[in-house]
Amino acid sequence: MNKKIYSNHLPGITGGFFGRNTELKLLDEAWTDKNIRVAQFFAPGGTGKTELLHHWLNQTSTIDTLIAWSFYSQGSDKDKHISATSFFSHAFRLLNAERTTFVNEEDKGSYLAELLQQSRSVLVLDGLEPLQHSDKEIRGELKDRAIRQLLKKLIGYNAGLCIITTRIALPELYDNNQHVISKELGNLVPEDGVRLLQSLGVDGNQTELKKVAKECNCHALTLHLLGSALHTYLDDKAGNRGSLVDITDKDDAAENLIKIIQAYSQKLKDTPELKLLQLLGLFDRPVDAAVLQELFQSQIPNLTADIDLKTWETATKNLRDKHRLLVVNNDNPDQLDCHPLLREYLGQQLRESQPDAWTQAHALLFKYYNALPEKELPDTLEEMQPLFNAVAHGCAAGLHQQALHEVFNPRIRRKNQNYLIRQLNAISDDLATLAHFFSEPWHTPTTILSQTDQIYILASAGFDLSVLGRLREALEPMQTSIETYIKQGLWSPAAISMGNLCNLQLTLGEIDNALNSGERSMDYAERSGDINALILTHATHANVLHQSGDATFADQLFRDTEHFQKQHHPKYPYLYSVQGFYYCDLLLSQGDAGEALKRTKQTLKWARESNNFSPLSIALDQFTLGRAYLLQENFPDAASWLDHALMGIRNAGVQDYVVRCLLERASLHRNINYPDYNFTLARQDLQEAYNIAKPSGMLLHLVDYHLEMARLLLTEQTCSAQPPTETDDKQELPVQEHVSEASRLIDKTGYKRRLPELQVLQNRL
């Protein structure tokens, strides 16, 4: 059957497929049941998840559109940090996407969902674990916001089916959602293990083969490797396995797999085949034959030296046909790879046993990929991919300084332009590249870098993590960079970084910690004598005081800070930028919309007359104007300014303020005095705010969400003009539970600013 789109990037290995009838039936039912939109299979590596999908896709002739992508090919290491950009670029190219730029990661995920929703398609996300957290506290949660949004939208509506395989079940899916099925994939049953061994040519009676299968824990990859070894070295005889490896079903499946890999690599010792496999271990994904040819021609001692071309080509053929260890990619036959678990083991073996060869090979790859782009300064992420590879291989070779100063800063980030973030909005790619400069993400940069570079790397990682909504992860690099600044007596950057930490702690609901950090930031600023640091840190601390409920002290500190600014910057008598936003937030909470308008109109004028104000500063001024006009019930101006503000804040990519603006706009749509009030739009804004705040741990904003949701529900109950509307929630909470949750979170965080609003709602109930 002719396929409209049929792209299958799943890795496959030689050998038969057996059993899995329950899972195949489940996939058939999911494909025909329009109520099922996402299917998830989870199991340890090597269990056979990908082979299951291969078989089902090959047997299903009713798929018009298929996009199958493997993230597992980018490695199984729990500390792997990758970007999903290549997947999105591939999908957009196949679907003839008209858009190429996006305001944020959620926008990208939503757009791909929209394209997929236009047809009955199958989307396969294979081996998703590199994009998931492995920490116990947040185990399995997606790191990637675009993928999270894609799945959310597909769960909401999908004419086709999205299939996910992973080692760790996604908690975003594993919650009895009526549109999602989740299935844990176990090892093969012994009978199917026997059939797999027989398909690989292993000879023996049923009793013997069943014993072999059980010794291998019926683990698909272990059986495949043992079967290939018996076929190659031991005349296909199952009874000869003892001369190869000693395994038992009492051992852990992972231990037996390692034993088989070790035994196989020992059999291949000093052969061109082993050296080729070790070359694959230099990479974290499939590699083009042309790249391997470059390494071969470089004649690396103890790796590719003294091997002629014919022998090399024969080794490649043997690994594919005789040993059956190479992964087959029908979409790109020129790519070579083996199973990621095998690849990672042999790469580590090369690194430990032949460190000189490992270093030389990566240094050659650094040079190769650095020279590959046609442009010195590539414009797109696709054009930049070789530079990302160059950084990875350069750092693996210990060339961190060169990778940073010759590639990452001048060609990827473009120094002060920060092109990757500001122009391409590729924060996840920036973070994935930064990971190579850490010996322990996100805490310890490599000591090969200078102290200055280490601080730069820490600060950059902290910024990326916070913008991506991974707030708790951002705490560590921020704290580490502050400690480094203090040790060096660099009080001005220590003050500013401590202020940033204060804001982060505040958003996370750690108000006591934020108050402490605010005081320390002011102390460091005073030690530095930096006027701008003094103004920023004092305004930051005043804002925390306001959120903690101490409006009187906050107001006095704001006034003192502004007086100090007038003395040193008489051209700007008002606090402006984020400092002005904080102060106007206090004024608006006190009902003084007129003063907030007067100030913000002036600061917005300054921003437009000067190039020294950031786009975020302008967006925050627009946000304040929208809030002030809403307080005055000037609804047309409120709506206009809030829309402008949200657009500007989205472009700035600061999720904290995106949530705040969504919550404020929801209150506008909820206000029945507003002629165009719309409960549906209010719910949409509230749902988006919740979807950002909840996984990011923004506890203060969750308080605001529950309070505003309670107000909306109460308004709906008393207003017959519009009926309650459906939301993305599986089952909406009653108003009492929203109020109770807001109360609980206020007690937990110390967000006492909201106590009067909570009291009003409790009285209404």
N, C-alpha and C positions, 0 to 999 in steps of 0.2 A: 504494500500500500504506500502511495506517495505521501510523504509527510510535509505539512506546511513548514514546520520548523522541527528539526530533530537533532538536538545537540546533546551528546552523551559524553561527558568528561569523567565518568566514573572509571577508576582503575580496575582492571580485571586480571586474574591469573588463570593459567591453564589448569584444567581438571574439571571433572563432572560436578553437577549440582544435584544434591539429593535431599529428600525430606522437606521439612519446613511447610508441610501441607496446611497447617493451621494458619501460619503467617500469610501464605499465598492466598488462602481463602479470605482472610481478613482484608488484604489489599484489594481483591476483586470486589468485595462487598463495599469497601470504602469508595472505590472508583464509581460504582453504580449508584451508591446512596448519596443523593445530592445534599443530604443533611450533614455528611461528614466532609470536612474541609481540610483538615490536617491530620496526618497519621505520623506517629513517632515510634521509632524502634530504638531501644537503648540496650547496650551490652558492652563488655570489655573488648579491647582491640583484638582483632583476629578471630572473632566469633563467627563471622560470615555475614555481617549486615549488608555490606556492599554487594556481595555475590547474590544475596536474596533479591536485592533490587534489580541487578543485572538480569536475573532469570525472569522476574516478573515483567520487566519492561520488554524483554525479547518475546515473551509469550502473549503480550497484550497488544492487539492490532488496532484498537479503537482510539489510540492516542494521536491526535492531530498535531499537537504542539508539546514538545518536550524540551526542557532545559534541566540537565542533570549536571551538578557541579560538586566536586569533592574538596572540602576544606581539610579533610584528614590527610590529604597528600602533602599538606604544609606542616605536617608533623604531629606526633602524639604527645610530646613533652607537655606536662601539665603547666609549665611556666612559659609556654610558647605565646608570643604576642604577635598577632598578625592583623592584617586589614582585610576587609571584605571588598575592597575597591575593584580588584580584578574580576570578581564574580559579577558585581553590578555593571561594570563596563561591558563584560561579555553579554549579559542579559539584555542590556539596552541596545547593543549593536544588533543582536538577533531580532529584537522586537521593533527595530527601526524607530527608536525613540527620537522624538523631536527635541526634547529638552536635554541639555548637557550640563547645566549648572543648577545648584540647589541651595536654598537658604540655610539648610541644616540637614543633619543625618535623617531626622524623621521625614523630612520632605522627600529625600531620596527613596526611603523605604516605601512611603505612600505612593510615589509615582510608579515604582515598579509594580506594586500591587494593582494599581489602576490598569496598567498595561496587561497584566496577566488576567485580570477580571473580564477582559473583553472577549476571551475565548475559553473554551473548555481545555485547559492545559494541565500538564503535570509538571510541577516544579520539584526537583529532588535536591535537597541540601544534605549532602553526605558528609559524615564525620565532622559535625558542627562543634565538637568539644574545644578546638583552639580558640573559639569565640566565646567560650563560657568561663565563668569563674570556677576555680577548683578549691577555693578556701572553704573551710567547714561552715563558716558563718553564712556565706552567700553561695553555697555550692550549687552549681548548675545554672545560675542566673546569667543571662546574656550580657556580655560586655558591650557588644555592638548595638548602638541605638537604631541604626538603619535596619538591621535584620529584625530587631525586636518590633519595630513599627511595621515592617513587611508582614510578619506573622500575625500581628494584631489585626491588620486590615484583612488578611486572608481568612482569619477566623471569623471576622465580621461578615464577609461575603467572598465566596470562591466558587465559580461555576465548575472548576476542575478539582484538583487535589494537590496538596503540598505534602511531600514525604520527607521526613527528617530521620537521619540516623546519627547517633551520638553515643559516647561512652557514659555520659551523665544525663539523666532525664532532665528536661527543661521544666523548672517549676512554673514557668509562665504557661505551660501547656498541661502539666500533670495535676489538674485540679477538677476533674470530672466535668469539664466543659462539654456541652452536648454536641459540639461540632468537632471535637478532637478525640482521637483514639490513641492510647499509649500502650505499648506492648514491650515487655522485657524479653529479649532474645536469649534463650539458653543455649548451651552447647548441643551438638548433634546427639541423637540417640545412637546407641552402639551399632544398630543395624545400618544406619546411614553412614556412620563412620567407616564401617566395613566396605560399603559400596564406594565411598570416596577413595579408600586405599586401592581397591580393585581398579578404579578408573585411572589411577596413576601407574598401574602395571604391577602392583605388589602381589606376590604369589604366596598362597597359604590357605589352609582349610578355614572353615568358618569359625571354629573355636579359637584358632591361633589369631586370626585377624580381629576377632572381637576382643581378644585379650590386648592386642596392640592398641585398638581404639580406646579401650578403657585406660590403658597406661598413659595415653595422651590426653586423658580427660575428655575425649571426644571433641577436643578443641580444633576447629577447622584448620587454622594456620599451622598448628603443630603437626597435625596429620598430613597436611600438604608437604611440609618440609621433610618430615620423616619419610614419606612415600617417595619423594624425589630423590632423597639420599639413598634409599634402598634400591631404587631403580638404577641410579648412576653407579653406585659403588659395590653393591652387595647382591648382584644378580637377581634383583627383585624379590629376594627371599625374606619373608617376614621373620623367619627364625634366626636370621643372621643379625638382627638389630642389636643384640648384646655387644657385638664387636664395634658398634658405632657409638652407642650411648646407653647409659643406665638410667632409665626413668621408671617411675612407679605411679600408680594412680593415687597413692597416698600423698604425693607431693602436690603443691599448688600448681594450677594450670600455667601461671606465668613463669614459675620456676622451670617447669618442663619445657616450655617454649624456649627459654634462654639456653637450657642444656642442649636442645636440638640445634639452635643457631650456632652455639660454640662448637659442637661436634662437626657441623657442616663446614664451618669456616676452617676448622683444623684440617679437614679433608682437602680443602681448597688451598691450603697453605702454600705460599710462594708461586701460585699459578696466576696467569694473566686474568683468569676469571675472578679470583678474589680481589685483585687489584682494581679491576673494573667496578666491582661492587663497592669497594672502599671509596672509589671516586664518587659514586652516587651518594655516599655518606657525607660528602662535602656540602650537599644541597638539602634544602628542606621542602623540595617539591620536584616534580618531573623536570628533566633537563633535556634540552635539544642536543641531538647527536653532534652538532657543530661545536658546541661548547666543550664536550668531551674530547672532540678531535683536537681542539686547541690545547687542552691539557696533555693529550698524548704526544703532540708534536713538541711540547716543551721539554719532554724527556726528563721528568722529575726523578732524581735518584731514589731508588728503593720503591718506586711507584710505577712510573711509566718508562723509565730509562731501559735501554737494551731490549725493547720489545718491538719487533718489526710490524709493519702495517697488516700483513696477512695474518699474523698470529693474533693481533688485536681484533681484527674482524672475525676471526674464528672464535675467539673468546666470547664476543658478543652473541654470535649465533649459538654457541653452546649454552650460554646462560638462558637464552630464550627457548631453545628446542630440547636440549638434553637435560639441563637442570630444572628448567621451567620455573625460574626464579624472577624473570623480568615481567613487569606489569605490562599488559597490552592496552594501548589507547587507540581505538579505531579511528577517532577523530583526528589524531595526529600520530601517525606511525613512526615519525622521526624522533619522537620523544622517548627517552628511556627512564625507567624507574623500577624499583622493587617495592615490596610491601614496606610502609613507613616504619614498622617495628624493626624489620630487618635492616633497613637503611640506617636508622638511628643507631642501632647496636654496632654495625660495622664502621660507621663514622666515628663513634666513640672509641672503638678498637684502634682505628688508625691514629686518632689523636693521642692516645695513651702509649701505643707501642712505637710509633714513628712520628714524634712531634715535629721534627724538621720537615718531613714530607708534607705533613698537614699544613704547616705554616707556609711553606713555599707554594703549595697548590692554591691556598686561599689568597696569597699575595698576587699570584698570576691572575686569578679570577677578579681580584680588585682592579688590577690594571686593565683587564679585558673589558669588564662592564663599564668602567669609567670612560673608556674610549668609544663605547658603542653608540651612544646617541649622536644623531647627525648634527644637532644643535648644541652649542655650548650651554645654553639655558633653555631646556625643553619647556614647552608651554603647557602640556597636558599631563595628567597622571599616567596615561599609557606611555607617553614619550619618556617620562621620568623613571619608569620601572627599572631600566638597567642601572640607574643611579642608586635606587633603593638596594638593588642586589650588590652594587659596589660597596656600599656602606656595610652591609651584612658580612661580606667576605673580607673586607678590610679589617673590621673589628675581630673577626675570627682569626686573622693572621697577626693580631696584636698591633695593627696599624691604626689605632684609635685616633691619634692626633691627625694623621693624614686624612682619614675618613671624615673627621669633623671639619678640618680647615681647608681641605681641597675639594670635598664633595658636598657634604651636608649643608654647611653654612653658605658657601658661595654659589652653588649650583641648584640646590633643592630649596633651601629657605631664602636664598638671595640676600643674606645678611639682614639688614634692618628692614627690608621690604617684607620679610616673613611671608614670601609668596605662597608657600604651600598652604598656609592657614588663611591669609587675608584674601588671596585671589582664587584659590581652588577649594577653600573651605574643607581641606582634607586633613582634619585634625586626627582622625584615627590612623592615617598613614604616617603623620608626623610622630605620633606616639609609638607606633610599631617600629619606626626607624630609630627613635631615641632609645628603645629597649636594648639595642646592640651596644650602647655605651655604658650599660650597667652590668656589674657582676652579680647584683642581686636587686632586680626591679622590685619596688621603686625606691629602694632605700640606699643602696651602695653603688655609686658610679665606679667604674674601673679606676684603679689608682694610677694607671698609665697616663691618664689625663692630668693636666695641671690643676691646682686648686681652683683657679678661676674658671676653668672649663667644667670642673665637677659641679661647681655652684650653678653654672649656666645650665647644665644638663638637668640638675635637680629642679631648678625653677621652671624650666621648660616642661618637664614631665608633670610637675604639679599643676601648671596652667592647663595643659591638655586634659589631664584627668578631671579637673574641676569643670572645664567646659563640656566634656563628654558626659557629665553627670555622675562620674565615679568619685564622689566626694570623699568617702572614707579612705579610698586609696590615695587621694591627693594630700591627705593630712601628713603622711610620712615624708614624702620628698620636701614638702614645705618646712616641716619641723627640722629635718636634717640640714637644709640649706641655712636656716636661721642659726642653728648651732655652729655651723661653719663660719658664718658672718661674725658671730659673737667671739669665737676663738681668735679671729683675725682682727678684732676691734673695728670692723666695718659697720659702724652704728647706723648710718643712714639706710643702707639696704636691709640691715637687720630690722630697723623700725618699720619700713614699708612692707617687708615680708611678714613680720609679725602682725601687721594690720590686715594683710590678706588672710592670714591664718585666723585671725579674729572673726572676719566676715564668714569664712568657711565654717567655723565652729558655730557661729550664730545660725546659719542656714540649717545646719544639722541638728539644731535644737540643744546644743551644749552651751547654754547661756552663761553658766558659772565659769566655764573654761574661757568663753569669749570675753567675759569681764576681766578675767585675769590677764588674758593676752592683750586686751586693749590697754590696760594699765602699763604692761611691760613695753608695748609699742610706743607709748608716750614717753616713757623713761628713756628708751633708746634714741628717740628723736631728739630729746633734750640734750643727750650726750653728744649727738652728732652736730648740733647747731644748724642743721639743714632746715631752713624756714618752711619749705614745701612739705617736708616729712612731718614737721610739727603740726602744720595745719591739717594734713590728711589724717594723721593718727588721732588727733584730738576729736575731729569730727566723727571718725570711725567709732571711738569709744563712746561718744555722746549718743550715737545711734544705738549701740548695744544697751546703754542705760535706758533709752526710750523703750526698746522692746521688752526690757525686763520690768517695765512699769514705773520706772523712776523718771517721770516726765519733767519734774521740777529741776532736778540736778542736770538732766540732759539739756534742758532749755538754757540753763545758765552756762553750761560748757560750750554750747553752740555760740552763744553770744560772746563769750570770752574769746573763742577761736576766731570769730568773724572780726572782732575788734583787733586782734593780733594781725589778721590778714590786711585790714585797712592800713595799719601802720607800715607794713612792709610792701604791700602792693596797692597803693592808693588808687591806682587805675581801676581796680576791681573791689569795690566796697562791700559786695555781697559774696558769700560763699557760693561757689559754682561747681559745675561738673557733679561728681558723685557726692561731694560734700554738701553742695547745695540741695541735691535730691534728698539727702538724709534730713536736712533741716526743714525742708518743705514738707516732708513726711510727718514730722512732728507738728508743724503748723496746721496741716490739714486734719490731723487727728484731734486738734483743739478747735476745729471748726473755722479757722481763719483762712478762708479761701482767698479773700482779697489780698492779703499780704503775700500769700504764695504766688498768686498771679502776677503781682507787681514785680516780685523778685525774678520769677522765671522768665517773664517777657524780656527783662533786661539781660539776664544771663544768656538767653537764646540769641539775643541781638549780638552780644559779645562773641558768641560762638560762630555766628555767620560772618562776622567782620574779621575773624582771625583764623589762621590755619593751625593754631595751637590746641584747638579743641577736638577731641576724638568724635567719631560718628556716634559712639555710645553716649557721650555727654549730651549731644543734640537729642538723641532718642529719649534720654531720661528727662530732659526739659519738656519734650512733647508729652511724655507720660504724666508729668506733674500738671501740665496745663489741662490735660484730659480729666484728671482727678479733680482739679479745682473747679472746672466748669460743671462736672457732674455734681459736686457738692452744692453748687449754685443752681442746679437744675437747668442749666443752659445745655440742653441735650444735643442739639446739632453740633455745637463746637466740641462738646465732650466726645461724641462719637468720632468726629473727624480726627481730633488729636490722638485719641487712643488707638485708632487704626494706624495712623502714621507712626506712632511710637512702637506699636507691636512689630510693624514691618522693619523699622530701624533696629530694634533690639534683636529680632531674629537674625538680621544680617550680621550683627555684632557677635552672635553665637553664644550669648551669655544666658544659660538656661534659667538661672535664678531670677533674672528680671523678666524673662519670657513668662514664667509662671505668675509672677506678680501682675503683669499686664493682662494676662488672660483672666485672672480672678477679678480684676477691676472692671474689665469689659463685660464679664458675666453679670456683675452687679448692675451695670447699665442696662443690659438686655432684660434683667429681672424687674427693673423699676417700672411699675405700671403707670407712673406719671409721664413716662417717655412715650410719645405717640407711636413709635415704632418698636415698642417692647416686644420681645420674642423669647418665650421660654425655651424653645428648641435651640436657639443660638446660645442662650445662657448655658444650657446643658452641654453643648458641644465645647464651649470654652472651658467649662469646669472639668469635663472629662479629659481634655487635653492637658490641663494643668495637673490633674491627678496622675495621668500616665507619665508625666515627667517627674513629678515630685516623689511619688511612691517608690519607684525603683532606685532613685537617687538618694533616698533617705532625707529629703528636705522636710524635717518635722514641723518647722514653723509654718511652712506653706501648706502642709497637711492640716494644721489647725485652721488656717484661713479657708481651705477648701471645705472642711466639714461645717464651719460656721456659715459660709455662703450657701452651701447646699441645703442646709437647714432653712435658711431664709427663703430660698427658692421654693422649697417644698411647702412651707407655710403660706407663701404668696399664692402658689397654685391652689392650695386648699380653699383660700378665701376669694379667689378670682375665677369666675366661670367663663371668662372670655376665651381662654385657651385651656384645653384639657391637658393633663400631664402627658408628657411625651416619653418615648422609649429611649433608653440609653444603651451604651455598650456594656454596662454591668449585667452580669447574669441575673442577678436579683437585687433590686434596689433596696437600700437600707431605709427604714422608716426614719422620720425626722428625729425621733427621740434618740436613736442610736447615733446619728450624726452629732447631736448635741453632747451625748455622753462621751463619744470618742474625742471631741474637741476638748471637753473638760479633762479627760484623762491625759491628753497630750500637753495641755497647759500645765497640769501638775508635774508632769515628767520633765518638761523643758524649762519651766520658769518663765513662760511667755505671758507675763502678767499684764502686758499691754491689752490683751484681748479679754481680760476678765469682765469689764463692763458690758461688752457685746455678748459674752456668754451669759451674764446675769439677765440681760434683756430676753434672750431666747428661753432661758429656764423659766422666767416669769410667764412668758407667753404659753409655755407648755403646762 
